[in-house]
Amino acid sequence: MENLNFIDPLLHGVTPASASKLSVKNLVCAGIGALVAGAVLKKTGHNKTAAVVGSLALPLLTTACYKQISKSYKAKKEHTHSSGIEYNH
């Protein structure tokens, strides 16, 4: 018989790797830290460096929000979603 692993890899024990090992708390701390570091650099007169460091804050905070929303959505979906197999015992 043919090797049909390409049809559904989840049936064969292949799970997708996590994109990021960072938690929401770590991402929020990094985003706030980037904002503070950018402000300190701007006060000390390093305007270009402050702009680069400060511009990292928005993507970090956005990623943290996305991870938190997707985690809560996934938990809500697992709570209300049925597998489609109902047992009448």
Helices and strands as residue ranges (DSSP letters): G 9-12, H 24-43, H 47-55, H 57-80
